[in-house]
Amino acid sequence: RVISIGTGMLLTVAFANLLPPEVFGTYKYVLAAAGFIASFSLLGLSAAVMRAVAQGKKHVVPAIVRTGMIWSIPASIVALGVGVYYFSQGNSDLGFAFLFIAIINSPSNSIGITKGILQATGNFRIAVLSGIPRILIPTAIILLTIILTRNVVLILFAYFASNTLASWI
């Protein structure tokens, strides 16, 4: 939590000092929209995975992940529709942002379902240690992107791609 809060503060300071306020506003809007869209997926499945693994029923994990992936598709379709709307209105920044959300929603929800497996098996130390790179790698990539560009689309791509990739690894 300390690392997560610290990196969040670092990113906020970087946004405030290196980019125009409009870029930060767009970034926060898209992240809030991504969270809202993801809320229409079956987010409670991670608890089901933890319970099943804790009870020694690891064989059900692939089926639960598959169910989560399938149930996140409608939310991804909505994000795609919002992206198409923004493209049709001439706002390619938000169009690309919602396209990223549409692409990343299902895989990131599926990955999120499996995060609790290490905790459910009692591997708390490995769970905590594996969580650190999931925070530090995206933060470093986003910071580098902020330093190299002022383009909100590239910053959002860096956010979504690095978080998904770091969680998957």
N, C-alpha and C positions, 0 to 999 in steps of 0.2 A: 504494500500500500504506500509506503514511503517513497519507493521508486516511482510508482505510478503518479502520485501527487507531484513529486518533484519534476518529472518529465512533462507533466501537464502544465505546470507553472512555467517551465523553460520554454515550451512551445508558445504559450500565451505571450510571454515577454518578447519572443522572436517575432511573432505576428505583429505585436504592437509597435515594435521599433523598426522592423524591416519592410513592412508592407502597408499599403493604404488601408484605411478602415473598411472600405467596400469589399476588399478581398477577404478580410477576416469575417465580415458579416456574411458573405456568400458561403464561406467555408463552414461557419457555425450553422447556417440555415440548412445546408446540405447534410451535415452530420445529424442534425435534429430530424430532418426528413427521413434519413436512412434508419434512424432508430424507430421512428413512427411506422415506417413501412415494415421493418422487421418485427414489430409487435403483432402483426397480423399472421405471423408464422407460429408454429407450435413451439414456443420458447420453453415450456415446462418439461420438455423431453429430457433435458440434462439431468433433472432430478430422477426421472425414470431410469436413465442409464446408471446413475450412481447407486440407486437402490438395487437394480438387477445385478450389478457387478459386486456389490457388497454381499448379496445373497448367493454369490457364486454362479450366477446365470449369465456369464459373459457371451454366450452364444446368441443372445437376443440383441446385442449391440448393433450389428449390421442392419437388422430389420428396423430398429428404432431410428438409426441414422437415415435410412432410406425413407422412412415415413416423414421425418423432418424435412428432408430434401423435397419430397413431393408436395407437402403442405406449404412450403415456402414459394412454390412456383406461382400461385395466384398473386402474391404480394410483388413478386418480380415482374409479373405482367403489368400490374398497376404502375410500378416504377418506370417500366418501358413506355407505357402510355403517357405518363407525365413528361418523360424525356422527349417523346415525339411532339407533345404539345409545345414544350419550350422551343424545340427546333422550329416548329411552324410559326412561332411568334418572333423568330429571329434572335433568340437568346441561346446561342450555341454553348455558352459556359454552363448554364443550368441543364441544357439538353444533354451534354456529355456527362455531367454529374449524375443525372438520373439514369443514364445508360450504364454508368459504372455501378450504381446501386442495383440495377436490374441484373447485371451479370454476376455481381459478388454476393447478392443476398442469399441465394440457396447454398452455395459452398460455405460461406462464412457461418450460416446457421448450423449446418451439418458439423462443421469443425467445432463450433461452440458446444454442441451436444456432448462431445467426447472429452471436454476439458476436465470433468470431474472423475474420470476413470482412475487416475493415480490417487486421488484422495479416497475414493471408495475402496481401493485395495490397501490403504494404509501407508502408501508411499508419500507421506506429507513432505519430506525433505526434497524429494525429486520433483514433486508437484510445484513447490515454491521455486526451486532453482530453475526449472524449465520455464516458469512464468517470467523470469527476469529478461531473457532474450526477447520474449514476445512483447515486452515493453520497450526495451532499449533499441532494438533493430528498427522498428517503425519510426521511433523518435529521431534517430540519427538520419534516416532516409528523408523524413519530412523536413528536418532542419536543413539538410543539404539542398533539398529542392527549394526551400524558401530563400536560401542564400543565392542560389544560382538563377532563380527566375521569380518573377512577380505574377506568373500566370496561374490563376486559381484552378484551371483545369488540370494542369500538371501537378499542382500541390494535392488536389483531391485524388488524382490517379495514384500518386505516391502514397497517400494515406490508405486508400482501399487495397491497393496491391500489396504494400508492405505488411499491413496487418493480417491480411489473409495468408500471405506466404509465411510469415513468421509463426502464425498459429498452426498452419499445416505442418511445418517442419517440426 
